[in-house]
Amino acid sequence: EANRRLQAFRDRPKDGLIPAQFVELPLSSRHAIAVDVSRSRLYLFENTAQGLRLVSDHYASVGLLGADKRIEGDQRTPLGVYYITSRLDARQLTDFYGAGALPLNYPNEYDRRLGRTGSGIWLHGVPRDSYVRPPQSTDGCVALANPELQAILQTVQPRTTPVVIARSLDWVTRARAEPERRALSNLIEGWRVARSSGDIERLMSFYSPQFASGSRNLSQWRQLVGREMNQAGGRPVNIKDLAILGWRDQNEVLVVTFGEVVEGQRTGVMKRQYWGKEGGLWKIFYEGVIG
């Protein structure tokens, strides 16, 4: 623990750097979290009009057998891009979880695509007779000291707060990140234009042959979306609160979340898409309504 704390102190990121995984976040995502497993460190960011700003960082414990969770019960912490799904306070939990917990949406659609199993991955506290736990001591969760977790519990919002868990974070300047942000924003805009066009063939060119959404394969998804486009009657689709998160391991993945509103309507649905690289091109392999 002492070594990890000293390492994090020596290697604290310089002002203005952000994890490369946070490609674009809307202001509706008021905060973001990144966990660096190699440093046993959790970083909390505030999302401002000028971009992400690091507001605090904390010592954190991870899985007993390290990271890269594959199967249920392997005592490893997953690596990837997730979202906080809910907030649990101490009254809802046993003392083992301390001040409370923030569950994550593990396994996400990318995890499922790779056959990863397990559940119950949380950010949580420690028993009240403890201050912290050793760097690798959980069953796969990320555990923090109760006072530090309590501050996070009171700050972040479920559903809109992304959590990146990486073996080692790649810190970049906003200037270095901007070309990728612009390119990926244009990619999503291309999908929106195709979705608005009424041309189902043009839209389907954005989807992977291996696409699946629940029980629907690509052919069934095509039929569903075709009906929706007909019902829209040629009215364009607008996107709001666009979030783009990037992940790279053996594959490149985008986790894209946005509100979809048909022109003339006051409300719409929140959608999440997972994109993967196929033959050098980005293709959607999952799309679904969330919330």
N, C-alpha and C positions, 0 to 999 in steps of 0.2 A: 504493500500500500504506500509506504513512504517513497519508494522509488517511482511509482506511478505519479504520485503527487508532485514530486520534484521534476520529473520529466515534463509533466503538463505545464508547470510553472515556467520552465526554461523555454518550452516550445509554444507558448501561447501565441496564437495567430496575431499578426500585425493588424492594426486598424485598417478597415476597408476591405479585408479579405472575407470571402464567403465560400462555403462548400460548393463545389461545381455541380452537385446534384440539384441544387435549387436554381433551375433554369429561369422560371418565371412564376411569380406568386401575385395574386390579386390582393388588394388592400383588405378584402373580406377575410383573408388569412392573416390575422393580426400578429401571429407568432409562428415560429418554426423551431424545430429541435433537431440537432444532429448529435449522434453518439459515435465517438472514436473508440473502438474496442481496444486497439493497441495501446491507448493511453488511459483507459478506464475513465473516460471523460465525456460528460454530457454538456452540450453547448445550447444555450437558449438565446434565440434571436427575436427581436422586435421587427416587424415589417412596417416600414415607413414609406412615405411618398418618394424618398430618396433611395429606397432599397432596404435590404436587411442590415440590421445593426446588432452586433453581439452585445447582449446586456449582462450575461452571467455565464459562468461555467462551473461545473461541479464534478467531484469525484463520484464514480459510479461502479457498481459491481455487475459482472455479466456471468454467463453460463460457466458452470464448473468445468466443463470440457471445452470451453472456448466458444467460438462463433461458427457461423455457417450451418445453421440448423437444417437437418434433412428429414428426420423422422420423429414421431412423437416419443417423448421420453429420453431423447439422446443428450439432454442436459447441455444443449448448445443454444446460444442466442442467434436468432435469424439475422441475416444480412440483407438489406434491401430498403425499399421505400414504402412507408406505411402511413396510416392516418390514425389519430386518436379517435376512438369510436364513442367513448363515454367517460364519465367521471364518477368514481366511487369514493365515498368518504369513509372514514374509519368506522363509523357506526354500522356500515354495511358489511364489514369484513372482520376476520379474526385479527388478533394482535400481530400475527406473523407479517402482515402487510403494513403495519405501522400507521402512518398518517393518512393513507389512502392509496388509490391506484388509478392509473390511466390505461385502460386496455387498448391494444393495437389490433388492426385488421389483418393479423397473420392467421392463416396463410392468405396472401392476396392472390390475384388471378395468375400472376407470373409464377408464384410458388406452386399453385395447383397444376399449372402447365408442366412443371418439372417433377411432379409427383411428390412434392414435399407435404408432410403431414404434421399434425400437432395442433395445439390451440392454447389459449390462455397466456399469451405473451403480453406482459404488462410492464409499465413503468410504475414502481411502487416503493414504499418505504421499508423500514426494518422494524423488528420487535422493539418495544419501548425500553427494554432493558439493555439495548445495544445502541451504539452510535452509528457505526457503519459495518459492512461486511468485507471480507477479503476480496481482492480484485476478481477472482473467478470462484464464485460460491453459490450461484443461483441455479435453478432448474432450467434457465433459459431467459428469464426476465432481466430487466435492468433495474437495479435497486439503488436508491439514494438515501442519504441521511434524512431523517424525518423533517427537520426544519427546512432543508433545501427543497425536498419534495413538496412540502406544504406551500411554499412560495410559488412553485410551478403550478400546483393544483389551483391556486387562486388566480392564476394569470392566463393559462391557455384555454382555448375553446375546443370542445369535441367537434369532430367532423371536418373542421376547417384547418386544423393544425397538422402539418406533415411532420413525420419523424423519419429521418434517414439514419440507418445503422450501418456503419462501414467498418471494415477491418482497419482502414486508415483513411482519414478524410483528405481529399484533394482540395486545398485552399487556392482560390483564384481571385484576381482582381475583377471588378465589374467590367473594365475595358476588355480584358481577355475573354470574359464570358459573353460579351455582347454579340459577336458574330453568330455564335451558336443559338443564342436566344432569338435573334432576328430570323435565322433560317428556320427554326422550329416553329416560331409564331407564324411564319409564312406557310409552313406545311399545314398547320391547323386551319389557317384561313383558306387554303386550297380545298380542304375537306368541307368547310362551311359553304363555300361557293358551289361545290358539287352537290351538297345536300340541298341547297336552295334552287338548283337548276331544273329539277324535275327529270333529269336524265339519270336513270337508274344505272346504266352501264358506266357512265362517268363516275358516279359515286362508288360503285362496287370495285373500281380500280384501286381504291384506297385500302381494300380489305384483303387479308391473307386467305389463301385456300384452306388453311387450318383454323379459320375463325370458328369460335364457339362462344355462345352466350347462354348459360344455363343448358337447357336441353336442345337449343336451336343450333343447327349447323349453318354454314354460309348460305345454302339454298333457302332454308327457312327464314333466315334473317333478311335475305333479299326480298322475299315476299312480304314480310312485315314492314320493312322500310318503304317498299313500293306503295303499300296501302297508305302509310303515313304521308308520303309525298303527294299522293292523289288527294288526300283529305286537306292538305295544306293549300291546294288549288293554285300552285305557283307562287305563293307568298314566300319571301325569303326567310331563312332562319338566321337569327342573331345569336351571338355567343356573348355571355357575360361571365365575369369572375373566372377568367381562364387561369388555371394553374398547370405548369409543365414541370415535371420532376424527371430527371434522367438517372439511369442506373446502368453500370457496366460491370459484368463479371465475365462469364464465358460468352455472354450475348450482350447486345445493347438493347435497352428497354426504355420506353417513355411511359410515364403514368400521367395521363391528361384528364383533368377534371374541369367541368364548366357547366354553366346554366345554358340550356337551349330553349329559346323563346321564338315562336313563330311570329313574324311581323303582324302587328295588329292585336296580339294577345298581351295581356298584362303579366301573366305568369307562365312558367314553363316547367321543365324537369331538370334536375341535376343529373349529369351523366359522368361516367368515368370510362375512359378508354385506355387500353394497353396496346402499345405499338412495339413491334420488333423489327429488326433489320433482316430482310430476305433478299439475297442477291444484291446487297448494297442499297436497297430501297426500303423506306419505312412502310410497314403494313400494319393494319389494325388486326389483332388476334382476339380481342375481347372488347365488348361495349355493353354497358348496362346502365340502368337508372339506379341511383343511390339515394338513401334517405327515405 
